[in-house]
């Protein structure tokens, strides 16, 4: 029989299923939670004014009483139980006079103790629609009517609610027991290390994986987690608030066998204990290091291959033209020899430019930043940019005078913008427009998550835009790599954009790219705005001022570790009328000056030398003669010189002899007279 009881369907025709459902509640006469049930029985007895009230649980062959009042029996056979009839209907079963009811007239419970004449039983129906038993009332005196059936049904529902609560508690306990069992299994069998410590780092317990790595946890409480760290400076326990979890930390530890173990920890705190799970990532670290080494070797191979290709071409030009020049001089063809020498010089210049591009890519280029007005620089750049274009290309320039001043190497910025103009020209097949424009831009803290490691502040954005075909996504991700080029062989080194990016990064800025196939390309250089310092204003005031001639017969202290280059520079200086004290390193330079007793008028020194480098030499000379001008030479300075390195000017190798002489004369002319 199936009856719909609101949202529950009463199932009274499947007794086997009913008995099976009853087992889930684990009810028994010796239960310790009978007090609540006894309260409901007492309420029912009081409301009905009956001799007997009880909760009957109807099992397969018998009924027994979970709670009762006025009843001497503890159980009875199901075959004679009134309740066996009551559980077959969802309604309250009422028997006003059992002796007059054919179903019960000869029932032993009627004809003998407890001599039941009146009976009312409300089925206790669970959430699945099964009647597990009844909440019953009985009396030895028959009744003419019973009006409390709705109240009895209500109390029966309360009994059912207690049953459901009991089942939930049983399930929770089973889940807790299962979880505890699984935790024990996980603790014992996990390959990850598990550790329990106090909040101050004292070891409490470690699982077998921990003990295999670090040995048993001492039982006397003397062990501390810092004992297992390689670097005690990183051994402090991370401070966690109670209940805080998902805290990650990586630590270098020392195993029981003395080997280093890199462990990635996940930490959580409960009360006064910290629970940690650590994964051994030693092999992962080794694999990552090996992969990084492979990538470095591959990158170096690509880089050296590109360098070798370009330099071999340039060396062929230089050496070939020098051979031709020598033959023409021998043959008396001086004019033709000069042409070959000019071609060799052009090859050497191109080689020097290549090294500058490499240094810019590696952010090791020696820059000479000055405070400039971007509008002036772009206006001066227009004629050069126009020469790189032809009648098929239109050059547009948008540069307001209100641009903020910046501190940058002006010549390198010009080269970068010209490089971008040439790239834009090559990217356009046929006609097209190239636009150079610059704007002021504010970078806020909200922009810090845009993927560029640049601080907030004021920037000037230099943009070079073309109306070409754009760049495909698969090319964009390689566009700033060295020696990557989409141009035909012999038409590009692949260092242009990497040079631009390196120069901008070295200048404190960054580069962005806006492109899409068919929509053209815009390369944007973000350069930080200069602070308006008195020194900058002074530099700006003296720019372009006339320089007085330097004094004659000046003595130059020359320090250069390369013997051939030192001899060449010495010849250049002597031919220009200077006296030269030459030395192979900084210490030798100090010794030669001390031995000669002559105070030099200027120090010209390489930066990188053995024994004593140019930085140290400059510092020693400045101590002895604070006003002595210092010019430093570098082919690779490891980046710009620090502010604590005394010098007036920095000249980058290779340099032309005339440029070196002019620089020295200018520096001497500006120096205080002795």
C-alpha positions as CSV (number, residue, x, y, z in Angstrom):
1,X,0.0,0.0,0.0
2,X,1.4,3.4,-1.1
3,X,-0.1,6.6,0.2
4,X,1.1,10.1,-0.4
5,X,1.7,11.9,2.9
6,X,2.6,15.4,1.7
7,X,6.1,15.0,0.3
8,X,6.5,11.5,1.9
9,X,4.9,8.3,0.4
10,X,3.7,5.8,3.0
11,X,5.0,2.4,2.3
12,X,3.0,-0.2,4.2
13,X,3.1,-3.2,1.9
14,X,6.8,-4.0,2.0
15,X,7.6,-5.3,5.5
16,X,11.0,-6.6,4.6
17,X,12.1,-3.2,3.4
18,X,10.5,-1.6,6.6
19,X,12.5,-3.9,8.8
20,X,15.7,-3.2,6.8
21,X,15.1,0.6,7.2
22,X,14.6,0.0,11.0
23,X,18.1,-1.5,11.2
24,X,19.7,1.8,10.1
25,X,18.7,3.5,13.4
26,X,20.4,0.8,15.5
27,X,17.7,1.0,18.1
28,X,17.9,-1.3,21.2
29,X,16.4,-1.7,24.7
30,X,19.7,-0.7,26.3
31,X,20.0,2.7,24.4
32,X,21.3,5.6,26.5
33,X,19.2,8.3,24.8
34,X,15.8,7.0,26.2
35,X,15.2,10.1,28.3
36,X,13.9,12.3,25.5
37,X,11.5,9.5,24.4
38,X,10.3,9.0,27.9
39,X,9.4,12.8,28.0
40,X,7.2,12.4,24.9
41,X,5.5,9.3,26.4
42,X,4.8,11.2,29.6
43,X,3.2,14.0,27.6
44,X,1.1,11.6,25.7
45,X,-0.1,9.9,28.8
46,X,-1.0,13.2,30.5
47,X,-2.9,14.5,27.5
48,X,-5.0,11.4,27.1
49,X,-5.4,10.5,30.8
50,X,-4.5,6.8,30.2
51,X,-3.1,4.1,32.5
52,X,-0.4,3.2,29.9
53,X,1.6,5.0,27.3
54,X,4.6,3.6,25.4
55,X,6.7,3.7,22.2
56,X,6.7,0.4,20.5
57,X,9.3,-0.7,18.0
58,X,7.9,-3.4,15.7
59,X,10.6,-5.8,14.5
60,X,10.2,-8.9,12.3
61,X,8.8,-11.2,15.0
62,X,8.3,-9.1,18.1
63,X,7.6,-5.7,19.4
64,X,9.6,-4.1,22.2
65,X,9.2,-0.8,24.1
66,X,11.8,1.9,23.9
67,X,10.0,4.0,26.5
68,X,6.9,3.3,28.6
69,X,4.8,4.4,31.5
70,X,2.4,2.1,33.4
71,X,3.4,-1.0,31.4
72,X,4.9,-4.1,33.1
73,X,5.9,-5.8,29.8
74,X,9.3,-5.2,28.1
75,X,8.3,-6.9,24.8
76,X,5.6,-9.0,23.3
77,X,5.2,-11.3,20.2
78,X,4.3,-9.4,17.1
79,X,1.5,-11.9,16.4
80,X,-0.6,-10.5,19.3
81,X,0.6,-6.9,19.1
82,X,-2.0,-4.2,18.6
83,X,0.9,-2.2,17.1
84,X,1.3,-4.7,14.2
85,X,-2.1,-3.4,13.0
86,X,-1.3,0.2,13.7
87,X,1.8,0.3,11.4
88,X,-0.2,-0.8,8.4
89,X,-1.9,2.6,8.0
90,X,-0.6,6.1,8.2
91,X,-3.5,7.2,10.3
92,X,-3.9,6.9,14.1
93,X,-5.5,3.5,14.9
94,X,-8.2,3.9,17.7
95,X,-9.9,0.8,19.4
96,X,-12.5,2.1,21.8
97,X,-13.4,-1.4,23.1
98,X,-11.1,-4.2,22.3
99,X,-13.4,-6.8,23.7
100,X,-16.1,-5.8,21.2
101,X,-13.6,-5.7,18.2
102,X,-13.4,-9.1,16.4
103,X,-9.7,-8.5,15.7
104,X,-8.8,-8.4,19.4
105,X,-11.7,-10.0,21.4
106,X,-9.7,-13.2,22.1
107,X,-6.3,-11.6,22.2
108,X,-4.3,-12.6,25.3
109,X,-3.5,-9.0,25.9
110,X,-7.2,-8.3,26.2
111,X,-8.3,-11.5,28.0
112,X,-5.4,-11.3,30.4
113,X,-2.9,-8.8,31.8
114,X,-2.7,-6.0,31.0
115,X,-6.4,-6.4,30.0
116,X,-6.4,-3.9,27.3
117,X,-9.8,-2.5,26.4
118,X,-8.9,0.9,24.9
119,X,-6.0,1.4,22.5
120,X,-4.8,4.3,20.3
121,X,-1.6,4.0,18.2
122,X,0.0,6.6,16.0
123,X,2.5,5.2,13.5
124,X,6.1,6.5,13.7
125,X,6.8,7.1,10.0
126,X,10.3,7.9,8.8
127,X,11.4,10.0,5.9
128,X,11.2,7.1,3.5
129,X,7.6,6.3,4.3
130,X,8.1,3.3,6.6
131,X,6.3,2.9,9.9
132,X,9.0,1.8,12.3
133,X,6.7,1.5,15.3
134,X,4.0,3.4,17.2
135,X,3.4,5.9,19.9
136,X,0.6,4.1,21.8
137,X,-1.9,4.6,24.6
138,X,-3.9,1.9,26.3
139,X,-6.4,1.5,29.2
140,X,-8.3,-1.3,30.9
141,X,-11.5,0.7,30.6
142,X,-13.2,1.1,27.2
143,X,-14.1,4.6,25.9
144,X,-16.9,6.0,24.0
145,X,-14.8,8.5,22.1
146,X,-11.1,9.7,21.7
147,X,-10.5,13.2,20.5
148,X,-6.7,13.4,21.0
149,X,-5.7,11.5,17.9
150,X,-4.2,14.6,16.2
151,X,-2.1,15.4,19.3
152,X,-1.0,11.8,19.4
153,X,0.0,11.9,15.7
154,X,2.0,15.1,16.4
155,X,3.9,13.5,19.2
156,X,4.6,10.5,16.9
157,X,6.2,12.9,14.4
158,X,8.5,14.2,17.2
159,X,9.5,10.6,17.9
160,X,10.3,10.2,14.2
161,X,12.4,13.4,14.3
162,X,14.4,12.0,17.2
163,X,14.9,8.8,15.2
164,X,16.2,10.8,12.2
165,X,18.6,12.8,14.5
166,X,19.9,9.5,15.9
167,X,20.6,8.2,12.4
168,X,22.4,11.4,11.4
169,X,24.6,11.1,14.5
170,X,25.3,7.5,13.6
171,X,26.3,8.5,10.1
172,X,28.5,11.3,11.4
173,X,30.2,9.0,13.8
174,X,30.7,6.5,11.0
175,X,32.2,9.2,8.9
176,X,34.4,10.4,11.7
177,X,35.6,6.9,12.4
178,X,36.2,6.4,8.7
179,X,38.0,9.7,8.4
180,X,40.2,8.8,11.4
181,X,41.0,5.5,9.8
182,X,41.8,7.1,6.5
183,X,43.9,9.7,8.2
184,X,45.8,6.9,10.0
185,X,46.3,5.2,6.6
186,X,47.4,8.5,5.0
187,X,49.7,9.3,7.9
188,X,51.3,5.8,7.6
189,X,51.4,5.3,3.9
190,X,51.9,8.8,2.4
191,X,55.0,9.5,0.4
192,X,54.8,13.1,1.5
193,X,56.3,14.1,4.8
194,X,53.9,15.1,7.6
195,X,55.0,16.9,10.7
196,X,53.3,18.3,13.8
197,X,55.0,21.0,15.8
198,X,54.1,23.5,18.5
199,X,53.8,27.1,17.4
200,X,57.4,27.8,18.5
201,X,58.8,24.9,16.4
202,X,59.2,22.0,18.9
203,X,58.6,18.7,17.1
204,X,55.5,16.7,18.3
205,X,55.2,13.9,15.8
206,X,56.3,12.9,12.3
207,X,54.9,10.3,10.0
208,X,57.0,7.4,8.6
209,X,57.9,9.4,5.4
210,X,59.4,12.1,7.7
211,X,61.3,9.5,9.7
212,X,62.7,7.9,6.6
213,X,64.1,11.3,5.5
214,X,65.1,12.8,8.8
215,X,65.0,10.0,11.4
216,X,62.7,9.4,14.3
217,X,61.2,12.3,16.2
218,X,62.8,12.3,19.7
219,X,60.2,11.6,22.4
220,X,61.8,13.9,25.0
221,X,60.5,17.1,23.2
222,X,64.0,18.5,22.7
223,X,64.0,18.5,18.9
224,X,63.2,21.7,17.0
225,X,62.3,22.0,13.4
226,X,65.2,24.5,12.9
227,X,67.6,21.6,13.6
228,X,66.8,20.2,10.1
229,X,67.3,23.4,8.0
230,X,70.5,24.0,6.1
231,X,70.3,27.8,6.6
232,X,69.3,28.6,10.1
233,X,68.5,32.1,8.9
234,X,65.4,30.6,7.1
235,X,64.5,28.2,9.9
236,X,62.0,30.4,11.7
237,X,58.5,29.0,11.8
238,X,56.1,31.0,9.8
239,X,53.7,32.8,12.1
240,X,50.2,31.5,11.6
241,X,47.0,32.6,13.3
242,X,44.8,29.9,14.6
243,X,42.8,28.2,11.9
244,X,45.0,29.7,9.1
245,X,45.8,27.3,6.3
246,X,47.2,27.1,2.8
247,X,50.4,28.8,3.7
248,X,53.2,27.7,1.3
249,X,56.9,27.8,2.0
250,X,60.0,26.2,0.4
251,X,63.0,25.3,2.5
252,X,66.4,23.7,2.0
253,X,66.8,20.9,4.6
254,X,69.4,18.4,5.7
255,X,68.4,14.7,5.7
256,X,69.4,12.0,8.1
257,X,72.1,10.9,5.6
258,X,73.5,14.4,5.3
259,X,72.0,15.0,1.8
260,X,70.2,18.2,0.9
261,X,66.4,17.9,0.6
262,X,64.4,20.7,-0.9
263,X,60.9,20.5,0.6
264,X,57.8,22.4,-0.4
265,X,55.7,22.9,2.7
266,X,51.9,23.4,3.2
267,X,51.2,24.6,6.7
268,X,48.0,25.0,8.8
269,X,47.5,25.9,12.4
270,X,44.9,24.6,14.9
271,X,45.2,25.9,18.4
272,X,48.7,25.6,19.7
273,X,49.8,23.1,17.0
274,X,51.1,23.6,13.4
275,X,50.4,20.8,10.9
276,X,52.7,20.6,8.0
277,X,52.8,18.5,4.8
278,X,56.1,18.6,2.8
279,X,56.8,17.3,-0.6
280,X,60.3,16.4,-1.6
281,X,61.0,18.5,-4.7
282,X,64.8,17.8,-4.8
283,X,64.5,15.9,-8.1
284,X,62.2,18.6,-9.5
285,X,64.7,21.3,-8.6
286,X,67.5,19.2,-10.3
287,X,65.4,18.7,-13.4
288,X,64.6,22.4,-13.5
289,X,68.2,23.3,-13.2
290,X,69.1,20.8,-15.9
291,X,66.5,22.2,-18.2
292,X,67.6,25.8,-17.5
293,X,71.2,24.7,-18.4
294,X,70.0,23.2,-21.6
295,X,68.1,26.3,-22.5
296,X,71.1,28.5,-21.6
297,X,73.4,26.3,-23.9
298,X,70.8,26.5,-26.6
299,X,70.5,30.2,-26.3
300,X,74.3,30.7,-26.2
301,X,74.5,28.5,-29.3
302,X,72.0,30.6,-31.1
303,X,73.6,33.8,-29.9
304,X,77.2,32.7,-30.8
305,X,76.0,31.4,-34.2
306,X,74.5,34.7,-35.0
307,X,77.5,36.7,-33.8
308,X,79.9,34.4,-35.7
309,X,77.9,34.9,-38.9
310,X,77.8,38.6,-38.7
311,X,81.3,39.1,-37.5
312,X,82.8,36.8,-40.1
313,X,81.1,38.9,-42.8
314,X,82.5,42.1,-41.2
315,X,86.0,40.7,-40.7
316,X,86.0,39.6,-44.3
317,X,85.2,43.2,-45.4
318,X,87.9,44.7,-43.1
319,X,90.7,42.2,-43.8
320,X,89.9,42.1,-47.5
321,X,90.0,45.8,-47.9
322,X,93.2,46.2,-45.9
323,X,94.9,43.6,-48.2
324,X,93.6,45.5,-51.2
325,X,94.9,48.8,-49.6
326,X,98.3,47.3,-49.0
327,X,98.6,46.1,-52.6
328,X,97.5,49.5,-54.0
329,X,99.9,51.4,-51.8
330,X,102.8,49.1,-53.0
331,X,101.6,49.8,-56.6
332,X,101.6,53.6,-55.9
333,X,97.8,53.8,-56.3
334,X,97.3,56.0,-53.3
335,X,93.8,57.3,-54.2
336,X,92.4,53.8,-54.7
337,X,94.1,52.7,-51.5
338,X,92.3,55.3,-49.6
339,X,89.0,54.0,-50.9
340,X,89.8,50.5,-49.7
341,X,90.8,51.9,-46.3
342,X,87.5,53.8,-46.1
343,X,85.6,50.5,-46.8
344,X,87.6,48.8,-44.0
345,X,86.8,51.6,-41.7
346,X,83.1,51.3,-42.6
347,X,83.2,47.6,-41.8
348,X,84.9,48.3,-38.4
349,X,82.1,50.9,-37.7
350,X,79.5,48.3,-38.4
351,X,81.2,45.8,-36.2
352,X,81.3,48.4,-33.4
353,X,77.6,48.9,-33.9
354,X,77.0,45.2,-33.6
355,X,78.7,45.0,-30.3
356,X,76.7,48.0,-29.1
357,X,73.5,46.1,-30.1
358,X,74.7,43.0,-28.2
359,X,75.4,45.1,-25.1
360,X,72.1,46.8,-25.4
361,X,70.3,43.5,-25.6
362,X,72.2,42.2,-22.5
363,X,71.5,45.6,-20.8
364,X,75.3,46.0,-20.4
365,X,75.7,48.9,-22.7
366,X,77.6,51.9,-21.2
367,X,75.1,54.8,-21.5
368,X,75.7,58.5,-21.2
369,X,72.3,59.8,-20.0
370,X,71.6,63.5,-20.1
371,X,68.4,65.5,-19.4
372,X,66.7,66.2,-22.7
373,X,63.5,67.6,-24.1
374,X,61.7,64.9,-26.1
375,X,60.2,67.3,-28.5
376,X,63.6,68.7,-29.5
377,X,65.0,65.2,-30.0
378,X,62.1,64.1,-32.3
379,X,62.3,67.3,-34.4
380,X,66.0,66.7,-34.9
381,X,65.3,63.1,-35.8
382,X,62.8,63.8,-38.6
383,X,65.4,64.6,-41.3
384,X,67.3,61.4,-40.6
385,X,64.1,59.3,-40.5
386,X,63.0,60.9,-43.8
387,X,66.2,59.8,-45.5
388,X,65.4,56.2,-44.6
389,X,62.1,56.4,-46.5
390,X,61.2,57.0,-50.2
391,X,58.3,58.6,-52.0
392,X,56.1,55.5,-51.3
393,X,56.1,56.2,-47.6
394,X,54.5,59.1,-45.7
395,X,56.1,60.2,-42.4
396,X,53.8,61.8,-39.8
397,X,55.1,63.4,-36.6
398,X,53.0,64.3,-33.6
399,X,55.1,65.7,-30.8
400,X,53.7,68.5,-28.5
401,X,56.1,70.8,-26.7
402,X,54.4,70.0,-23.4
403,X,56.2,66.6,-23.2
404,X,57.9,66.1,-19.8
405,X,61.8,66.1,-19.8
406,X,63.5,62.7,-19.5
407,X,67.0,61.6,-18.6
408,X,68.3,59.3,-21.3
409,X,71.2,58.6,-23.6
410,X,70.0,60.8,-26.5
411,X,72.0,59.1,-29.2
412,X,70.8,55.7,-28.2
413,X,67.2,56.9,-28.1
414,X,67.6,58.3,-31.6
415,X,69.1,55.0,-32.8
416,X,66.1,53.1,-31.2
417,X,63.5,55.3,-32.9
418,X,65.3,55.1,-36.3
419,X,65.5,51.4,-35.9
420,X,61.7,51.3,-35.4
421,X,61.2,53.5,-38.4
422,X,63.3,51.2,-40.6
423,X,61.4,48.2,-39.3
424,X,58.1,49.9,-39.9
425,X,59.2,50.7,-43.5
426,X,60.2,47.1,-44.1
427,X,56.9,45.8,-42.7
428,X,54.9,47.7,-45.3
429,X,54.8,46.3,-48.8
430,X,54.3,49.1,-51.2
431,X,52.9,52.4,-49.9
432,X,52.1,53.2,-46.3
433,X,52.2,55.7,-43.5
434,X,54.6,55.8,-40.5
435,X,53.7,57.9,-37.5
436,X,56.1,59.0,-34.7
437,X,54.3,60.5,-31.8
438,X,54.9,61.0,-28.1
439,X,52.6,61.7,-25.2
440,X,52.9,62.1,-21.4
441,X,51.5,59.1,-19.4
442,X,50.9,58.4,-15.8
443,X,51.5,54.9,-14.5
444,X,49.6,54.2,-11.2
445,X,49.8,51.4,-8.7
446,X,46.7,49.9,-10.3
447,X,48.8,49.2,-13.4
448,X,51.3,47.1,-11.5
449,X,49.6,43.8,-12.5
450,X,50.0,44.4,-16.3
451,X,53.0,42.1,-16.5
452,X,55.7,44.9,-16.7
453,X,58.1,45.2,-13.9
454,X,58.0,49.0,-13.8
455,X,57.3,51.3,-10.9
456,X,54.4,53.8,-10.8
457,X,55.2,57.3,-11.9
458,X,55.4,59.6,-14.8
459,X,56.5,58.4,-18.2
460,X,56.9,59.7,-21.8
461,X,55.5,57.2,-24.3
462,X,57.3,57.2,-27.7
463,X,55.2,55.4,-30.3
464,X,56.1,54.3,-33.8
465,X,53.1,53.2,-35.8
466,X,52.9,51.7,-39.3
467,X,50.0,50.8,-41.6
468,X,51.5,47.5,-42.5
469,X,50.0,44.0,-42.3
470,X,50.6,43.5,-38.6
471,X,52.4,40.7,-36.8
472,X,51.1,37.2,-36.4
473,X,50.7,35.9,-32.8
474,X,53.2,33.1,-33.3
475,X,55.8,35.8,-34.4
476,X,55.0,38.3,-31.6
477,X,56.2,35.9,-28.8
478,X,59.7,35.8,-30.5
479,X,59.9,39.4,-31.7
480,X,62.3,40.6,-29.0
481,X,64.6,37.6,-29.1
482,X,68.2,38.2,-30.4
483,X,68.9,37.1,-34.0
484,X,65.2,36.5,-34.7
485,X,64.2,38.1,-37.9
486,X,61.5,37.7,-40.5
487,X,63.7,39.5,-43.2
488,X,65.5,37.7,-45.9
489,X,69.0,36.5,-45.4
490,X,71.5,39.3,-45.5
491,X,68.8,42.0,-44.9
492,X,68.8,42.1,-41.1
493,X,70.8,40.9,-38.1
494,X,67.8,40.2,-35.9
495,X,69.3,42.4,-33.2
496,X,67.2,45.6,-33.8
497,X,64.2,45.1,-31.5
498,X,66.3,43.2,-28.9
499,X,68.6,46.3,-28.8
500,X,65.7,48.6,-28.4
501,X,64.2,46.6,-25.6
502,X,67.6,46.3,-23.9
503,X,68.3,50.0,-24.1
504,X,64.9,51.0,-22.8
505,X,65.1,48.5,-19.9
506,X,68.6,49.8,-19.0
507,X,67.1,53.3,-19.0
508,X,64.5,52.3,-16.4
509,X,61.6,51.9,-18.9
510,X,59.8,49.1,-20.8
511,X,58.5,48.3,-24.2
512,X,55.0,47.3,-25.3
513,X,53.6,46.1,-28.6
514,X,50.2,46.7,-30.1
515,X,49.6,44.6,-33.2
516,X,47.3,42.3,-35.0
517,X,47.3,40.7,-38.5
518,X,45.9,43.2,-41.0
519,X,45.8,46.1,-38.5
520,X,49.4,47.4,-38.5
521,X,51.8,47.6,-35.6
522,X,52.6,50.1,-32.9
523,X,55.8,49.8,-30.8
524,X,55.7,51.9,-27.6
525,X,58.8,52.9,-25.6
526,X,58.0,53.9,-22.0
527,X,60.8,56.1,-20.6
528,X,60.6,57.5,-17.0
529,X,60.4,61.3,-16.5
530,X,63.5,63.0,-15.1
531,X,63.5,64.6,-11.7
532,X,64.1,68.4,-12.1
533,X,67.3,68.7,-10.1
534,X,69.6,71.7,-9.9
535,X,72.4,69.6,-11.4
536,X,70.2,68.9,-14.4
537,X,69.3,72.5,-14.8
538,X,73.0,73.4,-14.7
539,X,73.8,70.8,-17.3
540,X,71.1,72.3,-19.5
541,X,72.4,75.8,-19.1
542,X,75.9,75.0,-20.3
543,X,74.9,72.9,-23.3
544,X,76.1,74.4,-26.5
545,X,78.4,76.9,-24.7
546,X,81.8,77.6,-26.3
547,X,84.8,75.9,-24.8
548,X,88.2,77.6,-24.3
549,X,91.3,75.9,-25.8
550,X,93.2,73.6,-23.5
551,X,96.7,74.3,-22.4
552,X,99.7,73.0,-24.3
553,X,102.2,70.2,-23.3
554,X,99.8,68.4,-21.0
555,X,100.7,65.1,-19.4
556,X,98.3,62.2,-19.8
557,X,98.4,59.2,-17.4
558,X,97.3,56.2,-19.6
559,X,96.3,52.9,-18.0
560,X,95.3,50.1,-20.5
561,X,96.0,46.4,-20.0
562,X,95.9,45.5,-23.8
563,X,99.4,46.2,-25.0
564,X,98.5,46.8,-28.7
565,X,95.6,49.1,-27.8
566,X,97.8,50.9,-25.3
567,X,100.5,51.5,-27.9
568,X,97.9,52.8,-30.4
569,X,96.4,55.2,-27.9
570,X,99.8,56.4,-26.9
571,X,100.7,57.2,-30.5
572,X,97.5,59.0,-31.0
573,X,98.1,61.2,-27.9
574,X,101.7,61.9,-28.7
575,X,100.9,62.9,-32.3
576,X,98.3,65.3,-30.8
577,X,101.1,67.0,-28.7
578,X,100.5,65.3,-25.4
579,X,103.1,63.8,-23.1
580,X,102.1,60.3,-22.0
581,X,102.9,58.2,-18.9
582,X,101.7,54.7,-19.8
583,X,101.0,51.7,-17.6
584,X,99.5,48.2,-18.0
585,X,97.1,48.5,-15.0
586,X,96.0,50.7,-12.2
587,X,98.8,49.8,-9.7
588,X,101.5,50.2,-12.4
589,X,100.1,53.6,-13.2
590,X,100.3,54.8,-9.5
591,X,103.9,53.4,-9.3
592,X,105.0,55.1,-12.6
593,X,103.6,58.5,-11.4
594,X,105.3,58.1,-8.0
595,X,108.6,57.2,-9.7
596,X,108.5,60.1,-12.2
597,X,107.4,62.7,-9.6
598,X,105.3,64.3,-12.3
599,X,101.7,65.3,-11.6
600,X,99.6,64.3,-14.6
601,X,97.0,66.7,-16.1
602,X,94.5,64.0,-16.9
603,X,93.9,60.3,-16.2
604,X,92.8,58.2,-19.2
605,X,92.1,54.6,-18.0
606,X,90.4,51.5,-19.1
607,X,87.8,50.3,-16.7
608,X,88.5,46.5,-16.6
609,X,92.1,45.6,-15.8
610,X,93.9,43.1,-13.6
611,X,95.4,43.9,-10.2
612,X,93.8,47.3,-9.9
613,X,90.9,48.2,-12.2
614,X,89.9,51.7,-13.5
615,X,87.3,52.3,-10.8
616,X,89.9,51.8,-8.0
617,X,92.5,53.8,-9.9
618,X,90.2,56.7,-10.4
619,X,89.3,56.7,-6.7
620,X,93.0,56.7,-5.7
621,X,93.8,59.5,-8.2
622,X,90.9,61.6,-7.0
623,X,92.1,61.2,-3.4
624,X,95.6,62.5,-4.4
625,X,94.4,65.3,-6.8
626,X,90.7,66.1,-6.2
627,X,90.5,68.4,-9.3
628,X,92.3,66.1,-11.7
629,X,90.0,65.3,-14.7
630,X,89.4,61.6,-15.3
631,X,88.2,60.0,-18.6
632,X,87.4,56.3,-18.5
633,X,87.4,53.9,-21.5
634,X,85.3,50.8,-21.8
635,X,84.3,48.2,-24.3
636,X,82.3,46.4,-21.6
637,X,81.7,48.0,-18.3
638,X,79.3,45.5,-16.8
639,X,76.6,48.2,-17.0
640,X,76.8,51.9,-16.3
641,X,79.3,53.1,-13.7
642,X,78.1,53.6,-10.2
643,X,77.8,57.1,-8.8
644,X,80.7,56.5,-6.4
645,X,83.1,56.0,-9.3
646,X,84.8,59.4,-9.9
647,X,85.1,60.3,-13.5
648,X,84.3,63.2,-15.8
649,X,83.5,61.3,-19.0
650,X,83.1,57.8,-20.2
651,X,84.2,56.9,-23.8
652,X,83.1,53.6,-25.4
653,X,85.4,51.5,-27.4
654,X,86.0,51.4,-30.3
655,X,86.5,55.1,-30.8
656,X,88.1,57.2,-33.6
657,X,91.5,58.8,-32.8
658,X,90.2,62.3,-33.6
659,X,87.2,61.7,-31.3
660,X,89.5,60.7,-28.5
661,X,91.7,63.7,-28.9
662,X,88.8,66.1,-29.2
663,X,87.3,64.6,-26.0
664,X,90.5,65.0,-24.1
665,X,91.1,68.6,-25.3
666,X,87.5,69.5,-24.2
667,X,87.9,67.9,-20.8
668,X,91.2,69.6,-20.2
669,X,89.8,73.0,-21.3
670,X,87.0,72.6,-18.8
671,X,89.2,71.6,-15.9
672,X,90.4,74.1,-13.3
673,X,93.9,75.5,-14.0
674,X,96.7,74.3,-11.7
